[in-house]
Structure formats: structure tokens, C-alpha cells
Amino acid sequence: MSYSAAGFGKPGSGKRRIRELLTQSDNRFCADCGAPDPKWASANIGVFICLKCCGVHRSLGTHISKVLSVTLDEWSDEEVDSMIEIGGNDSANSIYEAFIPHGFSKPGPDATHDQRLRSKYEHQEFLKPSLRITSMKAPSTKSSSSYLSSSLSKKFMDSFRTNPSSQQPQLEGMVEFIGLLKVTLKKGTNLAVRDMMTSDPYVKLTLGQQIIEEFQKCHLDHPIGKFFGDCTELKVKLLHCFRQEKAVKRKVNFEQSKKLQERLKAIRKDENAVT
């Protein structure tokens, strides 16, 4: 018995369309870890995923990722159309992984995925800034349209569509996104005093897989407060260091890294010259 176009309106037709989409070469592997033969999908994100990643997607909540089985669950026309319009794993990842920091490697099937998938889908750290959704609160209703609209804005869906009249990349207004700089205050004294002489925080900074951990007194002659002043300036200066040290993949600190100390001395010298 052959399936005709008219059969797409009957129960189970959506499931057949999903199985056809699954036969695409990029959809034969999990979008998040590369495991072969995925049997699950996120209907509102538009990716096919393995059983292990499926568990993480479920923990994110249906307002972020609505997980359905390719073989067991019934699919609504809206959910199927959304998956087809996105176009598969490669198309979705070209959006959700557009700004992965340098040196950030994709974990394999045997790795732990929870933190990375939260960064990818919940915190949207690798998404183009203009496509990020400002509110990820759970929808008040459980309709399919609520699930879809909570995760896919119009401009997000438009990013998957090709524009024949525009073959050149749009570079106007582009902002470089190199990652999310996380600052953890370990210890500090006189933090309320925002000047160049007394603030001496002990902080840990993380950008992707790069880590800089600064001890409270990294050098007798150069306490950290005299280098940077307040926390805002600290983040700006260290972000500059991260940009210049993209190839550094090992853990370093200001006491051990002569190269970073020389750069910081140069920064201080330039600041004194300006003042």
C-alpha cells in the first residue's frame, strides 16, 4: 500500500513526514553529541537527538525544548511543519552554535552534556546576539503553538530561510561575540572602596575552556587592585587578555605567567602615560 499526498492528513501522517526528514544525512546523528541513529527530536528547536541528550532536553522544560519520540509519539501538523522548515540538524546548529568560543570542543556521546546543552539552549551563549530570546519563562498554556512561540521568534525562523535576492553576507551592524565571561569572586577586602590603591579582590575568570585564577597577592610589587581599580575595569582588561591569548588552553594565573605579567605592566605603563 503506497502513501499518497492525501494520506498526509490522516492520523500518523505527521510521523511519516518526520521519519522522511530523519533520513537526511545530517539527521542520522544526534545534533548535540554525534551519537548515531537518534530516535528523539525537539519539536520547537528542530533537532534530532539521542536518548542520552533527550534526558537533558527534558530537564530544560518544555518551554525550551519539547521532546517527542520519532516512532512513539503523535506529531501535530504545526510541529512537523516547524521541523521541516528549520531543515534538520545542520541548519539548526548553524544558528545555535554560530558563536562557539575558540577552543571549545563538542563533547562526544560518552561525555557529560548537561552543562553544555544548558549553555547552548537555555542560556543561548552560542547564539547570534540579535536572535537571543529575552524571556524563557514557561508558557501559561500547554498548546503546541505556545510551546513553539516561546522558543522560536519570527526573526529566528527567518534566519533559516534563504533569500534569493541577497547572496552576499550581511555584515552591517555585526558585533563580534567571543563568549560569556564569568567572574567569580573568591575573596576580597575593602571592595566598597573603588579606587586604584585599596581594592584587592581574589577572582576567577572563565571564558569557554580558558581559565585565569588571580591570587589575592599575585606579586609583592603589584597587588591586583593597583592594576585594575574597580570590577568593571577588571573585566575589560582581562577580556583583552583573553582575546590575545586564544591559543592558551591550560590553566594559568598571574603569578605563574610571565607573559601576562609583562602585558599587564605594559597596560599600567600606558595608563600612567595617559594620566
Secondary structure, DSSP 8 states (H G I E B T S, - for coil): ----GGGGGSTTHHHHHHHHHHTSGGGGB-TTT--BS--EEETTTTEEE-HHHHHHHHHH-TTT--EEETTTS---HHHHHHHHHHTSHHHHHHHHTTT--TT-----TTS--HHHHIIIIIS-TTS-GGG--S-----SS--HHHHHHHH--HHHHHTTS--TT--S---TT-------EEEEEEE-SSTT--STTT---EEEEEETTEEEE--S-S-TT--HHHHH-SHHHHHHHHHHHHHHTTT--S-B-TTT-HHHHHHHHHHHHHHHHH-
